[in-house]
């Protein structure tokens, strides 16, 4: 599912290319070949960038002097039950396993080196009653892998998705057509990131970042993803970012933030944070360069 897209001249040929992110998909670049044609590009460094991406923001975060563009990409974060790597990805099978005319989603994560279903025994049996006689108790179900539960024939034809990384990251443009994914500091990984804004907040000539997010629409056994209260990251222009304490930045965003935008007013710039099922927050620039945003 595509969640965000941005037009940028990635390859420096004077034509804007399309960069697309989403759930269960890699950061994907469509090269603008001219004449209204977009060609999907295999970009070195992004082949296994499949994540649960929410937002993408372009900027020169690493001091390029040749017009190259980097990207900040908001992901699920690293503070959930879901952990993914290139060798132990989170996987999903989608198929009508019950033959009921409705597809079921079997989500699996690696535990102890084995890909095991996330669903508890009761949840899986309710969706697939035929499994009840095979797994009469939780003990019978414990330790089962996806391939223990489903035969190769049952998995055949299923939509199969993988996610290899959940870190909100900088996609560094290497200048040779390749990118390197660099996770942002741990303070940026506490919750899913939906809002990203890049600007020079402290006036030192380099881009800084405002981040916000959280997500509560999950099942109780997974747990709310709501540990973020907004974050200012001060950039050094070389791709490194330093978290700024809330007491210093004044940027405090409780709730489920969904986007951050800068607007111009007669009184100066304002920074608007929209939130799910809540009122938006509006911040203004503080008079001192040490404080990036005053309280709304």
Secondary structure, DSSP 8 states (H G I E B T S, - for coil): -EEEEEEE-SSSSSS-EEEEEEEEE--EEEEEEETTEEEEE--TT-TT--EE--EEEEE--S--SSS--EEEEE---SSSS----SSS-EEEEEE-TTSSSS-EEEEEEEETTEEEESS-HHHHHHH-GGGTTT--SHHHHTT--HHHHS-HHHHTT-EEEEE-----EEEEE-SSS-EEEEE--GGGGSS-EEEEEEE-SSSSSS-EEEEEE-B--S-TTT--B-----EEEEE-SSS-EEEE-HHHH-----S-EEEEEEEEETTEEEEEEEETTS--EEEEB-SSTT--B---
